[in-house]
Amino acid sequence: MARTDFDSLLAAGAHFGHLKRKWNPAMAPYIFMERNGIHIIDLHKTVAKLDQAADALKQVAKSGKRILFVGTKKQAQEIIAEKAQSVGMPYVTERWPGGMLTNFPTIRKAVKKMANIDKLLSDGTYDKLSKRENLQIRRKRAKLEKNLGSIADLTRLPSALFVVDVMKEHIAVSEANRLGIPVFAIVDTNSDPRDVDFVIPANDDAAKSIELILSVVCGAINEGLEERKVEKADQDANAEKKEGKVPAVEADEEEVAEEAAEEAEAPAAE
């Protein structure tokens, strides 16, 4: 069963592409027609491609790997932050820091610097400095938080990238391609889908379109996370069984049975 349908995508305006003169010929397979000089995206293909991408992302989440969401355009920032946070995934909604993936150790150093500033602020070390120096440090901390706060818990390279607007985020896509990290993306008619592993043909400018697609994607990721929890709980239970550990509830039942047996034998002993 599809995770979304034609009518929902239509209502969200996901079918509106760009002007015909701005199109990228590589998007031809995903274009249904042209109307008033604007390309219309084939939403039947969007439904199929969205399901395919959602299933793949579900498996990534189920395996315990991280997915980095990227979208710095104004209409996508809040939506990406909200949806990524809902599934506990890192995201970038401010300027993409060049080399974030290809020079990941340097980015991690900047994140550690932010954590170190926090530590020194909390223990009062910076209170000994002048007001001007203190203010400069706090401004530096604020800048680091704005650019890197949302990836503070990303301790290793992500296993997948989800991008809104591959033209605007071409540096992020290029870095992921260089490292062999799969790219999932909402791709509009003016973009090149050839650098994207999982193409979701749709309007990447309309907030409703972005929100609907991200809701579907994050719903699938959440399913993967829940299945991972259930599997882990089953594995832990099986491990305890193999080690001969008796669950507390079963142990209590055995104790009650033993006490009942002792009480039954007591009159006979008298």
Steps between C-alpha positions, in 0.01 A plus 500: 500500500630845404606732781330793329270548202457704184230727647704595809799595285273692262345696789849585628602639159773240454423481128610854414842507334697797369466699180563296186801715405666415834457125481772238516455243217609221736167550683299413185396152628326662800312774310135436410428803285548872451230752589523876449877476461540303827595132521262273692657210691355149462370437853447128436876473467543719809287257705707202382835672552400634843402150615830362375701770680297465821554122510875542448524764776301274732766231457780752565332605826425138595870415468581775754668734253465877475329705228602864451224736382609801296292798392614860537231673291266714707178304440668170598697600811232473770341192347831312481596598856164384636484171307864405557470568874186284516705195399822604676703556183760774433424780258647807331270796440754783507787542256658168397851497651727412207687174562251388762512146362831491314681670789289364782776489769534882478126543552518270802776719645274805469220311679742399778609865528136593557470236774824624659368860507184374672708323763713806574193724512325272748799463737558878516840502325392777260368716785859606565528654154405855407146575385619552146684165483203325660264651246725394210507142626122491540454635147735235368301236688173632356642485146620142549159403641320654203712318243586174677261461792265272305783255419665503844415133559618388152818323610565327167409544135130452425390192306257698283420858401149636449503823299239761413601680178808333353590814304533714811671220695728389214810513724342260750393265218848515345671416830262207560565371146876514557470293817243255363228612741151434351307819419121521538349821366193694395589586141318771302486535120793745491738260677730218392385164643810312384697570819214377719460134597134523603316767299166634628367715212298783656470872558790597731383860547152458652503457878195268487671272249819485708306436821292218353801319357704542819206373707490182292878456516525562875202271561691220327817581698300484822367157400859383452603634841204330672572168328863530611387546861275193484774286344752617761257416782449151351874447466557606862225262617650211301847577636367488857332168426822351365691617807244323720366814656140469618291815463391657829131424442570130442724491807221644715258234372748225590541641852121506551476137382777391739333678793166334418669158491665562837165602655336186362772280653491675842193318651639164395823571687305572820 
